[in-house]
Amino acid sequence: MSRFSHKPTTRDEIEHEIQDLMAALDDLKREATRGSRHRFDTLRARAESLWQDADLDSHRRDLSRRGREAGRMARDCAREHPLSTVALAAGAVALIGYLVSRR
């Protein structure tokens, strides 16, 4: 019986309604567990496929090459513009000193 009904409910009806609610909650819990397990398995499969597909050696070589190129470009720029390099370094040191002294 509904609790909004004007008809008095018996103890058996209340127990039956509680059992129905408990069964519904158990079904909801099982469904939520099943759904989250499926999402977890999907994420795990995706992560494993990304890990296996990654060619780590080629990425490492590419990053190493790009790092060396950036270093060469910075060195060449510093050689071509020595005064600008000194001014930039002095500005960076002044900024770091200011930020450290604020603490």
MOPAC internal coordinates of N, CA, C and O (Angstrom, degrees):
PM7 1SCF
backbone

  N    0.0000 0     0.00 0     0.00 0    0    0    0
  C    1.4436 1     0.00 0     0.00 0    1    0    0
  C    1.5248 1   109.61 1     0.00 0    2    1    0
  O    1.2310 1   121.66 1   -27.87 1    3    2    1
  N    1.2616 1   114.44 1   152.13 1    3    2    1
  C    1.4398 1   119.95 1   178.53 1    5    3    2
  C    1.5206 1   109.80 1   -79.13 1    6    5    3
  O    1.2310 1   120.17 1   -30.67 1    7    6    5
  N    1.2789 1   117.27 1   149.33 1    7    6    5
  C    1.4603 1   118.77 1   179.80 1    9    7    6
  C    1.5226 1   111.35 1   -75.99 1   10    9    7
  O    1.2310 1   120.44 1   170.92 1   11   10    9
  N    1.3270 1   116.77 1    -9.08 1   11   10    9
  C    1.4557 1   120.24 1   177.57 1   13   11   10
  C    1.5226 1   111.57 1   -92.43 1   14   13   11
  O    1.2310 1   120.77 1   177.69 1   15   14   13
  N    1.2934 1   116.13 1    -2.31 1   15   14   13
  C    1.4565 1   120.77 1   179.77 1   17   15   14
  C    1.5284 1   109.17 1   -76.66 1   18   17   15
  O    1.2310 1   121.54 1   -31.01 1   19   18   17
  N    1.3354 1   114.66 1   148.99 1   19   18   17
  C    1.4664 1   119.79 1   179.39 1   21   19   18
  C    1.5162 1   111.06 1   -87.07 1   22   21   19
  O    1.2310 1   120.06 1   170.40 1   23   22   21
  N    1.3045 1   117.49 1    -9.60 1   23   22   21
  C    1.4557 1   121.84 1   179.77 1   25   23   22
  C    1.5294 1   108.73 1   -78.52 1   26   25   23
  O    1.2310 1   119.42 1   -48.35 1   27   26   25
  N    1.3053 1   118.71 1   131.65 1   27   26   25
  C    1.4551 1   120.15 1   179.80 1   29   27   26
  C    1.5323 1   110.82 1   -66.07 1   30   29   27
  O    1.2310 1   120.70 1   -37.97 1   31   30   29
  N    1.3286 1   116.28 1   142.03 1   31   30   29
  C    1.4519 1   121.23 1  -179.46 1   33   31   30
  C    1.5139 1   109.47 1  -100.36 1   34   33   31
  O    1.2310 1   122.07 1   -28.60 1   35   34   33
  N    1.2908 1   113.64 1   151.40 1   35   34   33
  C    1.4589 1   118.59 1   179.51 1   37   35   34
  C    1.5195 1   109.45 1   -95.66 1   38   37   35
  O    1.2310 1   121.55 1   -12.56 1   39   38   37
  N    1.3019 1   114.63 1   167.44 1   39   38   37
  C    1.4682 1   120.34 1   179.42 1   41   39   38
  C    1.5233 1   110.62 1   -62.21 1   42   41   39
  O    1.2310 1   119.73 1   139.63 1   43   42   41
  N    1.3328 1   118.12 1   -40.37 1   43   42   41
  C    1.4666 1   121.71 1   179.30 1   45   43   42
  C    1.5255 1   111.44 1   -62.88 1   46   45   43
  O    1.2310 1   120.43 1   140.98 1   47   46   45
  N    1.3204 1   116.79 1   -39.02 1   47   46   45
  C    1.4723 1   119.91 1   179.01 1   49   47   46
  C    1.5287 1   110.59 1   -65.76 1   50   49   47
  O    1.2310 1   120.83 1   140.11 1   51   50   49
  N    1.3254 1   116.02 1   -39.89 1   51   50   49
  C    1.4677 1   120.05 1   179.23 1   53   51   50
  C    1.5264 1   110.02 1   -66.03 1   54   53   51
  O    1.2310 1   120.26 1   136.01 1   55   54   53
  N    1.3321 1   117.11 1   -43.99 1   55   54   53
  C    1.4595 1   120.41 1   178.55 1   57   55   54
  C    1.5308 1   110.74 1   -62.87 1   58   57   55
  O    1.2310 1   120.52 1   140.01 1   59   58   57
  N    1.3225 1   116.60 1   -39.99 1   59   58   57
  C    1.4704 1   120.55 1   178.82 1   61   59   58
  C    1.5336 1   110.40 1   -64.45 1   62   61   59
  O    1.2310 1   120.22 1   138.97 1   63   62   61
  N    1.3258 1   117.19 1   -41.03 1   63   62   61
  C    1.4685 1   120.70 1   179.25 1   65   63   62
  C    1.5292 1   110.71 1   -66.32 1   66   65   63
  O    1.2310 1   120.50 1   140.95 1   67   66   65
  N    1.3329 1   116.65 1   -39.05 1   67   66   65
  C    1.4684 1   120.65 1   177.51 1   69   67   66
  C    1.5293 1   110.40 1   -64.57 1   70   69   67
  O    1.2310 1   120.32 1   137.99 1   71   70   69
  N    1.3376 1   117.00 1   -42.01 1   71   70   69
  C    1.4648 1   120.22 1   177.82 1   73   71   70
  C    1.5241 1   111.14 1   -63.73 1   74   73   71
  O    1.2310 1   120.05 1   140.61 1   75   74   73
  N    1.3368 1   117.50 1   -39.39 1   75   74   73
  C    1.4670 1   120.56 1   176.75 1   77   75   74
  C    1.5189 1   111.10 1   -63.17 1   78   77   75
  O    1.2310 1   120.63 1   138.40 1   79   78   77
  N    1.3271 1   116.40 1   -41.60 1   79   78   77
  C    1.4679 1   120.05 1   178.37 1   81   79   78
  C    1.5257 1   111.40 1   -65.01 1   82   81   79
  O    1.2310 1   120.69 1   138.85 1   83   82   81
  N    1.3396 1   116.29 1   -41.15 1   83   82   81
  C    1.4639 1   119.35 1   178.75 1   85   83   82
  C    1.5255 1   111.16 1   -64.40 1   86   85   83
  O    1.2310 1   120.19 1   140.21 1   87   86   85
  N    1.3220 1   117.24 1   -39.79 1   87   86   85
  C    1.4625 1   120.65 1   177.75 1   89   87   86
  C    1.5317 1   110.59 1   -64.79 1   90   89   87
  O    1.2310 1   120.46 1   138.83 1   91   90   89
  N    1.3277 1   116.73 1   -41.17 1   91   90   89
  C    1.4608 1   120.17 1   178.05 1   93   91   90
  C    1.5233 1   110.87 1   -63.48 1   94   93   91
  O    1.2310 1   120.16 1   139.53 1   95   94   93
  N    1.3353 1   117.29 1   -40.47 1   95   94   93
  C    1.4673 1   120.67 1   177.85 1   97   95   94
  C    1.5258 1   111.67 1   -65.44 1   98   97   95
  O    1.2310 1   120.29 1   140.67 1   99   98   97
  N    1.3329 1   117.06 1   -39.33 1   99   98   97
  C    1.4680 1   120.20 1   176.91 1  101   99   98
  C    1.5243 1   110.99 1   -63.19 1  102  101   99
  O    1.2310 1   120.39 1   138.29 1  103  102  101
  N    1.3367 1   116.85 1   -41.71 1  103  102  101
  C    1.4669 1   120.30 1   177.12 1  105  103  102
  C    1.5226 1   110.97 1   -62.43 1  106  105  103
  O    1.2310 1   121.00 1   137.54 1  107  106  105
  N    1.3210 1   115.69 1   -42.46 1  107  106  105
  C    1.4669 1   120.03 1   179.18 1  109  107  106
  C    1.5223 1   110.88 1   -63.20 1  110  109  107
  O    1.2310 1   120.34 1   138.71 1  111  110  109
  N    1.3316 1   116.96 1   -41.29 1  111  110  109
  C    1.4633 1   120.79 1   179.14 1  113  111  110
  C    1.5265 1   111.05 1   -63.71 1  114  113  111
  O    1.2310 1   120.28 1   135.65 1  115  114  113
  N    1.3348 1   117.06 1   -44.35 1  115  114  113
  C    1.4688 1   120.35 1   178.27 1  117  115  114
  C    1.5213 1   111.84 1   -61.75 1  118  117  115
  O    1.2310 1   120.54 1   138.22 1  119  118  117
  N    1.3187 1   116.57 1   -41.78 1  119  118  117
  C    1.4619 1   120.71 1  -179.74 1  121  119  118
  C    1.5274 1   111.00 1   -65.77 1  122  121  119
  O    1.2310 1   120.25 1   138.64 1  123  122  121
  N    1.3269 1   117.13 1   -41.36 1  123  122  121
  C    1.4686 1   120.70 1   178.79 1  125  123  122
  C    1.5174 1   110.62 1   -65.15 1  126  125  123
  O    1.2310 1   120.35 1   139.31 1  127  126  125
  N    1.3213 1   116.94 1   -40.69 1  127  126  125
  C    1.4578 1   121.15 1   178.73 1  129  127  126
  C    1.5254 1   110.36 1   -63.95 1  130  129  127
  O    1.2310 1   120.71 1   136.04 1  131  130  129
  N    1.3192 1   116.25 1   -43.96 1  131  130  129
  C    1.4623 1   120.98 1   179.72 1  133  131  130
  C    1.5297 1   110.44 1   -62.19 1  134  133  131
  O    1.2310 1   120.24 1   137.10 1  135  134  133
  N    1.3464 1   117.14 1   -42.90 1  135  134  133
  C    1.4587 1   121.03 1  -179.72 1  137  135  134
  C    1.5148 1   112.53 1   -65.93 1  138  137  135
  O    1.2310 1   120.50 1   135.66 1  139  138  137
  N    1.3431 1   116.65 1   -44.34 1  139  138  137
  C    1.4640 1   118.75 1  -179.33 1  141  139  138
  C    1.5213 1   111.06 1   -69.07 1  142  141  139
  O    1.2310 1   119.75 1   145.08 1  143  142  141
  N    1.3254 1   118.09 1   -34.92 1  143  142  141
  C    1.4618 1   120.82 1   177.03 1  145  143  142
  C    1.5312 1   109.95 1   -64.34 1  146  145  143
  O    1.2310 1   120.39 1   140.12 1  147  146  145
  N    1.3250 1   116.86 1   -39.88 1  147  146  145
  C    1.4679 1   120.20 1   179.22 1  149  147  146
  C    1.5327 1   110.10 1   -64.67 1  150  149  147
  O    1.2310 1   120.31 1   136.49 1  151  150  149
  N    1.3471 1   117.00 1   -43.51 1  151  150  149
  C    1.4686 1   119.72 1   179.21 1  153  151  150
  C    1.5254 1   111.03 1   -64.83 1  154  153  151
  O    1.2310 1   120.28 1   139.91 1  155  154  153
  N    1.3222 1   117.07 1   -40.09 1  155  154  153
  C    1.4587 1   120.87 1   178.25 1  157  155  154
  C    1.5248 1   110.77 1   -63.09 1  158  157  155
  O    1.2310 1   120.26 1   135.37 1  159  158  157
  N    1.3307 1   117.10 1   -44.63 1  159  158  157
  C    1.4672 1   120.51 1   178.96 1  161  159  158
  C    1.5213 1   110.89 1   -62.61 1  162  161  159
  O    1.2310 1   120.23 1   141.32 1  163  162  161
  N    1.3303 1   117.17 1   -38.68 1  163  162  161
  C    1.4643 1   120.90 1   178.45 1  165  163  162
  C    1.5229 1   110.58 1   -63.96 1  166  165  163
  O    1.2310 1   120.23 1   134.40 1  167  166  165
  N    1.3375 1   117.16 1   -45.60 1  167  166  165
  C    1.4671 1   120.51 1   178.84 1  169  167  166
  C    1.5231 1   111.83 1   -64.15 1  170  169  167
  O    1.2310 1   120.49 1   140.10 1  171  170  169
  N    1.3205 1   116.66 1   -39.90 1  171  170  169
  C    1.4554 1   120.23 1   178.98 1  173  171  170
  C    1.5312 1   110.63 1   -63.46 1  174  173  171
  O    1.2310 1   120.31 1   136.00 1  175  174  173
  N    1.3367 1   117.01 1   -44.00 1  175  174  173
  C    1.4597 1   120.50 1   179.70 1  177  175  174
  C    1.5234 1   110.66 1   -62.96 1  178  177  175
  O    1.2310 1   120.55 1   139.82 1  179  178  177
  N    1.3202 1   116.56 1   -40.18 1  179  178  177
  C    1.4759 1   119.97 1   179.32 1  181  179  178
  C    1.5253 1   110.80 1   -65.11 1  182  181  179
  O    1.2310 1   120.46 1   136.07 1  183  182  181
  N    1.3325 1   116.72 1   -43.93 1  183  182  181
  C    1.4631 1   120.39 1   179.52 1  185  183  182
  C    1.5276 1   111.01 1   -63.48 1  186  185  183
  O    1.2310 1   120.58 1   138.38 1  187  186  185
  N    1.3311 1   116.50 1   -41.62 1  187  186  185
  C    1.4648 1   119.39 1   179.00 1  189  187  186
  C    1.5204 1   111.45 1   -65.19 1  190  189  187
  O    1.2310 1   120.29 1   140.93 1  191  190  189
  N    1.3296 1   117.06 1   -39.07 1  191  190  189
  C    1.4654 1   118.82 1   179.47 1  193  191  190
  C    1.5215 1   111.00 1   -67.59 1  194  193  191
  O    1.2310 1   120.24 1   141.33 1  195  194  193
  N    1.3519 1   117.14 1   -38.67 1  195  194  193
  C    1.4640 1   119.55 1   177.28 1  197  195  194
  C    1.5223 1   110.95 1   -65.03 1  198  197  195
  O    1.2310 1   120.33 1   140.46 1  199  198  197
  N    1.3240 1   116.98 1   -39.54 1  199  198  197
  C    1.4558 1   120.71 1   179.61 1  201  199  198
  C    1.5116 1   110.68 1   -65.15 1  202  201  199
  O    1.2310 1   119.87 1   137.74 1  203  202  201
  N    1.3300 1   117.85 1   -42.26 1  203  202  201
  C    1.4575 1   120.99 1  -178.01 1  205  203  202
  C    1.5204 1   111.80 1   -73.55 1  206  205  203
  O    1.2310 1   120.29 1   147.88 1  207  206  205
  N    1.3388 1   117.06 1   -32.12 1  207  206  205
  C    1.4586 1   120.24 1  -178.45 1  209  207  206
  C    1.5205 1   112.38 1   -76.85 1  210  209  207
  O    1.2310 1   120.62 1   157.98 1  211  210  209
  N    1.3179 1   116.42 1   -22.02 1  211  210  209
  C    1.4605 1   119.91 1  -175.61 1  213  211  210
  C    1.5252 1   109.69 1   -69.53 1  214  213  211
  O    1.2310 1   121.45 1   -55.49 1  215  214  213
  N    1.3229 1   114.84 1   124.51 1  215  214  213
  C    1.4577 1   120.40 1   174.91 1  217  215  214
  C    1.5262 1   106.34 1   -94.44 1  218  217  215
  O    1.2310 1   121.25 1   -91.14 1  219  218  217
  N    1.3247 1   115.21 1    88.86 1  219  218  217
  C    1.4573 1   120.77 1  -170.52 1  221  219  218
  C    1.5181 1   112.77 1   -64.68 1  222  221  219
  O    1.2310 1   119.71 1   144.95 1  223  222  221
  N    1.3212 1   118.16 1   -35.05 1  223  222  221
  C    1.4600 1   119.87 1  -179.24 1  225  223  222
  C    1.5167 1   111.47 1   -65.29 1  226  225  223
  O    1.2310 1   120.11 1   137.62 1  227  226  225
  N    1.3280 1   117.40 1   -42.38 1  227  226  225
  C    1.4678 1   119.04 1  -179.57 1  229  227  226
  C    1.5282 1   110.52 1   -68.23 1  230  229  227
  O    1.2310 1   119.94 1   143.29 1  231  230  229
  N    1.3399 1   117.72 1   -36.71 1  231  230  229
  C    1.4672 1   119.96 1   176.63 1  233  231  230
  C    1.5223 1   110.34 1   -65.43 1  234  233  231
  O    1.2310 1   120.18 1   139.24 1  235  234  233
  N    1.3140 1   117.26 1   -40.76 1  235  234  233
  C    1.4649 1   120.63 1   179.35 1  237  235  234
  C    1.5242 1   110.25 1   -63.79 1  238  237  235
  O    1.2310 1   120.81 1   135.15 1  239  238  237
  N    1.3366 1   116.06 1   -44.85 1  239  238  237
  C    1.4719 1   119.46 1   178.90 1  241  239  238
  C    1.5226 1   111.43 1   -62.29 1  242  241  239
  O    1.2310 1   120.70 1   138.09 1  243  242  241
  N    1.3393 1   116.27 1   -41.91 1  243  242  241
  C    1.4588 1   120.49 1  -179.70 1  245  243  242
  C    1.5282 1   111.02 1   -63.99 1  246  245  243
  O    1.2310 1   120.31 1   134.85 1  247  246  245
  N    1.3340 1   117.02 1   -45.15 1  247  246  245
  C    1.4631 1   120.02 1   178.87 1  249  247  246
  C    1.5268 1   111.63 1   -65.12 1  250  249  247
  O    1.2310 1   120.38 1   141.90 1  251  250  249
  N    1.3106 1   116.88 1   -38.10 1  251  250  249
  C    1.4554 1   120.42 1   178.72 1  253  251  250
  C    1.5282 1   110.65 1   -64.92 1  254  253  251
  O    1.2310 1   120.70 1   136.41 1  255  254  253
  N    1.3286 1   116.26 1   -43.59 1  255  254  253
  C    1.4696 1   120.68 1   178.65 1  257  255  254
  C    1.5210 1   110.85 1   -62.57 1  258  257  255
  O    1.2310 1   120.49 1   135.20 1  259  258  257
  N    1.3337 1   116.66 1   -44.80 1  259  258  257
  C    1.4617 1   120.13 1  -178.85 1  261  259  258
  C    1.5278 1   110.91 1   -66.28 1  262  261  259
  O    1.2310 1   119.88 1   144.42 1  263  262  261
  N    1.3257 1   117.83 1   -35.58 1  263  262  261
  C    1.4592 1   121.22 1   177.36 1  265  263  262
  C    1.5195 1   111.66 1   -65.68 1  266  265  263
  O    1.2310 1   120.64 1   137.38 1  267  266  265
  N    1.3343 1   116.38 1   -42.62 1  267  266  265
  C    1.4726 1   119.56 1   177.42 1  269  267  266
  C    1.5289 1   110.64 1   -63.74 1  270  269  267
  O    1.2310 1   120.15 1   138.87 1  271  270  269
  N    1.3343 1   117.33 1   -41.13 1  271  270  269
  C    1.4660 1   120.30 1   178.74 1  273  271  270
  C    1.5245 1   111.02 1   -62.70 1  274  273  271
  O    1.2310 1   119.94 1   137.41 1  275  274  273
  N    1.3250 1   117.72 1   -42.59 1  275  274  273
  C    1.4624 1   120.99 1   179.02 1  277  275  274
  C    1.5311 1   110.39 1   -63.97 1  278  277  275
  O    1.2310 1   120.59 1   140.31 1  279  278  277
  N    1.3236 1   116.48 1   -39.69 1  279  278  277
  C    1.4630 1   120.02 1   177.52 1  281  279  278
  C    1.5238 1   111.77 1   -63.14 1  282  281  279
  O    1.2310 1   120.77 1   136.64 1  283  282  281
  N    1.3334 1   116.13 1   -43.36 1  283  282  281
  C    1.4757 1   119.97 1   177.84 1  285  283  282
  C    1.5280 1   111.16 1   -63.03 1  286  285  283
  O    1.2310 1   120.60 1   137.56 1  287  286  285
  N    1.3235 1   116.46 1   -42.44 1  287  286  285
  C    1.4648 1   119.91 1  -179.78 1  289  287  286
  C    1.5291 1   110.50 1   -64.13 1  290  289  287
  O    1.2310 1   119.84 1   139.33 1  291  290  289
  N    1.3283 1   117.90 1   -40.67 1  291  290  289
  C    1.4649 1   120.89 1   178.77 1  293  291  290
  C    1.5243 1   110.31 1   -65.69 1  294  293  291
  O    1.2310 1   120.25 1   138.05 1  295  294  293
  N    1.3465 1   117.13 1   -41.95 1  295  294  293
  C    1.4607 1   120.63 1   178.97 1  297  295  294
  C    1.5300 1   110.68 1   -63.20 1  298  297  295
  O    1.2310 1   120.64 1   135.00 1  299  298  297
  N    1.3349 1   116.38 1   -45.00 1  299  298  297
  C    1.4672 1   120.05 1   179.46 1  301  299  298
  C    1.5266 1   111.69 1   -62.93 1  302  301  299
  O    1.2310 1   120.83 1   139.05 1  303  302  301
  N    1.3154 1   116.02 1   -40.95 1  303  302  301
  C    1.4691 1   120.10 1   179.62 1  305  303  302
  C    1.5260 1   110.19 1   -65.12 1  306  305  303
  O    1.2310 1   120.45 1   139.77 1  307  306  305
  N    1.3285 1   116.74 1   -40.23 1  307  306  305
  C    1.4596 1   120.32 1   179.32 1  309  307  306
  C    1.5271 1   110.94 1   -65.90 1  310  309  307
  O    1.2310 1   120.19 1   144.51 1  311  310  309
  N    1.3275 1   117.24 1   -35.49 1  311  310  309
  C    1.4742 1   120.55 1   178.58 1  313  311  310
  C    1.5225 1   111.54 1   -71.17 1  314  313  311
  O    1.2310 1   120.48 1   144.53 1  315  314  313
  N    1.3363 1   116.68 1   -35.47 1  315  314  313
  C    1.4667 1   120.30 1  -178.42 1  317  315  314
  C    1.5273 1   112.10 1   -76.00 1  318  317  315
  O    1.2310 1   120.18 1   149.31 1  319  318  317
  N    1.3230 1   117.27 1   -30.69 1  319  318  317
  C    1.4688 1   121.69 1  -175.66 1  321  319  318
  C    1.5361 1   109.96 1  -130.43 1  322  321  319
  O    1.2310 1   120.13 1  -106.48 1  323  322  321
  N    1.3464 1   117.35 1    73.52 1  323  322  321
  C    1.4625 1   119.12 1  -175.29 1  325  323  322
  C    1.5342 1   113.51 1   -66.86 1  326  325  323
  O    1.2310 1   119.54 1   142.25 1  327  326  325
  N    1.3272 1   118.49 1   -37.75 1  327  326  325
  C    1.4629 1   120.14 1  -179.00 1  329  327  326
  C    1.5299 1   110.88 1   -68.96 1  330  329  327
  O    1.2310 1   120.32 1   140.72 1  331  330  329
  N    1.3019 1   116.98 1   -39.28 1  331  330  329
  C    1.4702 1   120.35 1   178.08 1  333  331  330
  C    1.5224 1   110.22 1   -65.17 1  334  333  331
  O    1.2310 1   120.85 1   142.81 1  335  334  333
  N    1.3193 1   115.97 1   -37.19 1  335  334  333
  C    1.4631 1   120.06 1   179.50 1  337  335  334
  C    1.5201 1   110.25 1   -65.22 1  338  337  335
  O    1.2310 1   119.92 1   136.39 1  339  338  337
  N    1.3357 1   117.75 1   -43.61 1  339  338  337
  C    1.4635 1   121.72 1   178.87 1  341  339  338
  C    1.5230 1   110.05 1   -64.25 1  342  341  339
  O    1.2310 1   120.20 1   137.81 1  343  342  341
  N    1.3415 1   117.22 1   -42.19 1  343  342  341
  C    1.4652 1   120.60 1   179.83 1  345  343  342
  C    1.5328 1   110.94 1   -65.03 1  346  345  343
  O    1.2310 1   120.66 1   138.83 1  347  346  345
  N    1.3113 1   116.35 1   -41.17 1  347  346  345
  C    1.4657 1   120.34 1   179.05 1  349  347  346
  C    1.5272 1   111.04 1   -65.38 1  350  349  347
  O    1.2310 1   120.56 1   138.17 1  351  350  349
  N    1.3299 1   116.53 1   -41.83 1  351  350  349
  C    1.4637 1   120.25 1   178.70 1  353  351  350
  C    1.5280 1   110.19 1   -65.14 1  354  353  351
  O    1.2310 1   119.81 1   138.46 1  355  354  353
  N    1.3176 1   117.97 1   -41.54 1  355  354  353
  C    1.4734 1   121.19 1   179.29 1  357  355  354
  C    1.5275 1   110.11 1   -64.42 1  358  357  355
  O    1.2310 1   120.47 1   140.05 1  359  358  357
  N    1.3262 1   116.71 1   -39.95 1  359  358  357
  C    1.4653 1   120.04 1   177.98 1  361  359  358
  C    1.5204 1   111.73 1   -64.76 1  362  361  359
  O    1.2310 1   120.47 1   139.35 1  363  362  361
  N    1.3209 1   116.70 1   -40.65 1  363  362  361
  C    1.4682 1   120.25 1   179.09 1  365  363  362
  C    1.5198 1   110.62 1   -65.26 1  366  365  363
  O    1.2310 1   120.31 1   137.89 1  367  366  365
  N    1.3398 1   117.01 1   -42.11 1  367  366  365
  C    1.4680 1   120.56 1   178.69 1  369  367  366
  C    1.5200 1   110.40 1   -64.70 1  370  369  367
  O    1.2310 1   120.10 1   138.91 1  371  370  369
  N    1.3436 1   117.40 1   -41.09 1  371  370  369
  C    1.4639 1   120.97 1   179.12 1  373  371  370
  C    1.5272 1   110.63 1   -63.77 1  374  373  371
  O    1.2310 1   120.21 1   138.34 1  375  374  373
  N    1.3308 1   117.21 1   -41.66 1  375  374  373
  C    1.4638 1   121.14 1   179.02 1  377  375  374
  C    1.5228 1   111.15 1   -64.61 1  378  377  375
  O    1.2310 1   120.42 1   135.44 1  379  378  377
  N    1.3073 1   116.81 1   -44.56 1  379  378  377
  C    1.4704 1   120.20 1   178.49 1  381  379  378
  C    1.5249 1   110.19 1   -63.50 1  382  381  379
  O    1.2310 1   120.16 1   137.62 1  383  382  381
  N    1.3429 1   117.30 1   -42.38 1  383  382  381
  C    1.4600 1   120.76 1   178.12 1  385  383  382
  C    1.5139 1   111.74 1   -61.51 1  386  385  383
  O    1.2310 1   120.41 1   138.27 1  387  386  385
  N    1.3346 1   116.82 1   -41.73 1  387  386  385
  C    1.4701 1   120.91 1   178.35 1  389  387  386
  C    1.5267 1   111.19 1   -63.23 1  390  389  387
  O    1.2310 1   120.63 1   134.90 1  391  390  389
  N    1.3298 1   116.40 1   -45.10 1  391  390  389
  C    1.4650 1   120.34 1  -179.34 1  393  391  390
  C    1.5178 1   112.23 1   -65.29 1  394  393  391
  O    1.2310 1   120.47 1   142.04 1  395  394  393
  N    1.3277 1   116.71 1   -37.96 1  395  394  393
  C    1.4707 1   120.51 1   179.41 1  397  395  394
  C    1.5243 1   109.91 1   -69.82 1  398  397  395
  O    1.2310 1   119.71 1   141.22 1  399  398  397
  N    1.3250 1   118.15 1   -38.78 1  399  398  397
  C    1.4664 1   121.15 1  -176.87 1  401  399  398
  C    1.5291 1   111.54 1   -72.39 1  402  401  399
  O    1.2310 1   119.23 1   159.28 1  403  402  401
  N    1.3078 1   119.08 1   -20.72 1  403  402  401
  C    1.4747 1   121.92 1   178.35 1  405  403  402
  C    1.5118 1   112.42 1   -69.37 1  406  405  403
  O    1.2310 1   120.19 1   155.22 1  407  406  405
  N    1.2913 1   117.25 1   -24.78 1  407  406  405
  C    1.4653 1   120.64 1  -178.97 1  409  407  406
  C    1.4655 1   108.00 1   -75.88 1  410  409  407
  O    1.2310 1   120.10 1   180.00 1  411  410  409

